[in-house]
Amino acid sequence: MDMPDVEIGFSTADRERYWWRTGIVMLVLAGTASAVALTASASNRWWWVGGFGTYFLAVVFDMTNWIYGRALLTATGVEFRTFVSRRSIPWSEIAGIEKRQRVSRSGLWWDLRVVRVRGRALTIPGTLTNRMNAELEQKQALIQERWSRAVGG
């Protein structure tokens, strides 16, 4: 029985919500960089502006990679598709799918991880959320169902 490929990722509403968060962080960084540029001595100013600019670009790049990351569930395994890379893990190399909770300054975050038979567990793109909701549960159930079917269990 051939199973169609299924894509796991953020909904349009979640992407929009995360872009708003990213925009707020960028405004804070831009304000901080402007304040430093206006108050730093002329000899140190460009070092500070360059440092903030580099950090700013790294944050934007990371957020873009994070927001648009997806997992493709195929008949042979799960493919991680991010802005910068693609990685495929066969179903036979997966020992389980787990939900992980993390605590940060901004609150509680949950994501799903692929626990591999050998090697470290990998976070599944498109599953990070700060709201414990049915959508995360559905994603986990779908991935576990596909994994169970593929390995015959």
Contacts in CASP RR format, 6 or more apart in sequence:
PFRMAT RR
TARGET T0000
AUTHOR 0000-0000-0000
METHOD contacts of the structure
MODEL  1
MDMPDVEIGFSTADRERYWWRTGIVMLVLAGTASAVALTASASNRWWWVG
GFGTYFLAVVFDMTNWIYGRALLTATGVEFRTFVSRRSIPWSEIAGIEKR
QRVSRSGLWWDLRVVRVRGRALTIPGTLTNRMNAELEQKQALIQERWSRA
VGG
2 75 0 8 1.000
3 75 0 8 1.000
3 146 0 8 1.000
3 149 0 8 1.000
5 72 0 8 1.000
5 73 0 8 1.000
5 74 0 8 1.000
5 75 0 8 1.000
6 72 0 8 1.000
6 73 0 8 1.000
6 142 0 8 1.000
6 146 0 8 1.000
7 70 0 8 1.000
7 71 0 8 1.000
7 72 0 8 1.000
7 73 0 8 1.000
8 70 0 8 1.000
8 71 0 8 1.000
8 72 0 8 1.000
8 73 0 8 1.000
8 124 0 8 1.000
8 125 0 8 1.000
8 126 0 8 1.000
8 127 0 8 1.000
8 139 0 8 1.000
8 142 0 8 1.000
8 143 0 8 1.000
9 69 0 8 1.000
9 70 0 8 1.000
9 71 0 8 1.000
9 125 0 8 1.000
9 126 0 8 1.000
9 127 0 8 1.000
9 139 0 8 1.000
10 18 0 8 1.000
10 67 0 8 1.000
10 69 0 8 1.000
10 126 0 8 1.000
11 135 0 8 1.000
14 129 0 8 1.000
15 67 0 8 1.000
15 68 0 8 1.000
18 63 0 8 1.000
18 66 0 8 1.000
18 67 0 8 1.000
19 67 0 8 1.000
22 59 0 8 1.000
22 60 0 8 1.000
22 63 0 8 1.000
22 67 0 8 1.000
25 59 0 8 1.000
25 63 0 8 1.000
26 56 0 8 1.000
26 59 0 8 1.000
26 60 0 8 1.000
29 52 0 8 1.000
29 55 0 8 1.000
29 56 0 8 1.000
29 59 0 8 1.000
30 56 0 8 1.000
32 52 0 8 1.000
33 48 0 8 1.000
33 49 0 8 1.000
33 52 0 8 1.000
33 53 0 8 1.000
33 56 0 8 1.000
36 45 0 8 1.000
36 48 0 8 1.000
36 49 0 8 1.000
36 52 0 8 1.000
37 45 0 8 1.000
37 48 0 8 1.000
37 49 0 8 1.000
40 48 0 8 1.000
61 83 0 8 1.000
64 83 0 8 1.000
65 82 0 8 1.000
65 83 0 8 1.000
65 84 0 8 1.000
66 125 0 8 1.000
66 128 0 8 1.000
68 82 0 8 1.000
68 83 0 8 1.000
69 80 0 8 1.000
69 81 0 8 1.000
69 82 0 8 1.000
69 83 0 8 1.000
69 125 0 8 1.000
69 126 0 8 1.000
70 81 0 8 1.000
70 82 0 8 1.000
70 125 0 8 1.000
70 126 0 8 1.000
71 78 0 8 1.000
71 79 0 8 1.000
71 80 0 8 1.000
71 81 0 8 1.000
71 124 0 8 1.000
71 125 0 8 1.000
71 126 0 8 1.000
71 127 0 8 1.000
71 143 0 8 1.000
72 78 0 8 1.000
72 79 0 8 1.000
72 81 0 8 1.000
73 142 0 8 1.000
73 143 0 8 1.000
73 146 0 8 1.000
75 150 0 8 1.000
76 88 0 8 1.000
76 90 0 8 1.000
76 91 0 8 1.000
76 150 0 8 1.000
77 88 0 8 1.000
77 89 0 8 1.000
77 90 0 8 1.000
77 91 0 8 1.000
77 94 0 8 1.000
77 150 0 8 1.000
78 88 0 8 1.000
78 89 0 8 1.000
78 91 0 8 1.000
78 94 0 8 1.000
78 114 0 8 1.000
78 124 0 8 1.000
78 143 0 8 1.000
78 146 0 8 1.000
78 147 0 8 1.000
79 86 0 8 1.000
79 87 0 8 1.000
79 88 0 8 1.000
79 89 0 8 1.000
80 86 0 8 1.000
80 87 0 8 1.000
80 88 0 8 1.000
80 89 0 8 1.000
80 122 0 8 1.000
80 124 0 8 1.000
80 125 0 8 1.000
81 125 0 8 1.000
82 125 0 8 1.000
87 122 0 8 1.000
89 114 0 8 1.000
89 116 0 8 1.000
89 122 0 8 1.000
91 146 0 8 1.000
91 147 0 8 1.000
91 150 0 8 1.000
91 151 0 8 1.000
92 117 0 8 1.000
92 150 0 8 1.000
92 151 0 8 1.000
93 116 0 8 1.000
93 117 0 8 1.000
93 118 0 8 1.000
94 114 0 8 1.000
94 115 0 8 1.000
94 116 0 8 1.000
94 117 0 8 1.000
94 147 0 8 1.000
94 151 0 8 1.000
95 115 0 8 1.000
95 116 0 8 1.000
95 117 0 8 1.000
96 114 0 8 1.000
96 115 0 8 1.000
96 144 0 8 1.000
96 147 0 8 1.000
97 112 0 8 1.000
97 113 0 8 1.000
97 114 0 8 1.000
97 115 0 8 1.000
97 124 0 8 1.000
97 140 0 8 1.000
97 143 0 8 1.000
97 144 0 8 1.000
97 147 0 8 1.000
98 112 0 8 1.000
98 113 0 8 1.000
98 115 0 8 1.000
98 121 0 8 1.000
99 110 0 8 1.000
99 111 0 8 1.000
99 112 0 8 1.000
99 113 0 8 1.000
99 136 0 8 1.000
99 140 0 8 1.000
100 110 0 8 1.000
100 111 0 8 1.000
100 112 0 8 1.000
100 113 0 8 1.000
100 123 0 8 1.000
101 108 0 8 1.000
101 109 0 8 1.000
101 110 0 8 1.000
102 108 0 8 1.000
102 109 0 8 1.000
102 110 0 8 1.000
102 111 0 8 1.000
103 109 0 8 1.000
106 130 0 8 1.000
107 130 0 8 1.000
108 130 0 8 1.000
108 132 0 8 1.000
109 128 0 8 1.000
109 129 0 8 1.000
109 130 0 8 1.000
110 128 0 8 1.000
110 129 0 8 1.000
110 130 0 8 1.000
110 132 0 8 1.000
110 136 0 8 1.000
111 123 0 8 1.000
111 124 0 8 1.000
111 127 0 8 1.000
111 128 0 8 1.000
111 129 0 8 1.000
112 123 0 8 1.000
112 124 0 8 1.000
112 127 0 8 1.000
112 136 0 8 1.000
112 139 0 8 1.000
112 140 0 8 1.000
112 143 0 8 1.000
113 121 0 8 1.000
113 122 0 8 1.000
113 123 0 8 1.000
113 124 0 8 1.000
114 121 0 8 1.000
114 122 0 8 1.000
114 124 0 8 1.000
115 121 0 8 1.000
116 122 0 8 1.000
124 139 0 8 1.000
124 143 0 8 1.000
127 136 0 8 1.000
127 139 0 8 1.000
129 135 0 8 1.000
129 136 0 8 1.000
END
